[in-house]
Amino acid sequence: MKLKLHHINLATTNVDAMDHFYRDVLGLERETEGLPTLEKKKGYAGDVAFVSDGAIQMHLATRDIGAGFRTGQIVNPVATGHIAYRTDDLAAFKKHLDDNGIPYSDWGERAVAGWHQIFFYDPDGNVIEVHQVEDDG
């Protein structure tokens, strides 16, 4: 059940301005490889720009305070943004959360095709995502 930092998501009302800021001011590159396929008909239809420092992605996503309601989930990862980790064993990680009494929202593949995502809160209310890339076969 290894975790690896995958991306930081910032929720915004202006994706274009954020994209330009992170690319032009901070010098990050537009990410073109390993991008998720957004499931825009399953609860979140916002635009997302993808930038990277070459190691960690940033997902600059349209803020959507209604996404949790539309998907029936308690935790809304695009209301304020989140930090995301990729795991090789989501089932074991969910059991770990259950064993520690940490509630989570299981989004499945509602937001991203091929990524099984769960979201939960840290003690200060920051949203954390853990996802596993689903096997194509």
Protein Blocks (a to p, Z undefined) as FASTA:
>chain_A
ZZcdfbdcdddfblklmmmmmmmmnopacdfehpacddfknopacdcddddehlaccddd
dddfklmmmnopabdcklnopcddddfblklmmmmmmmnopacddekjmlbghiacdddd
dfkopacdddddddfZZ
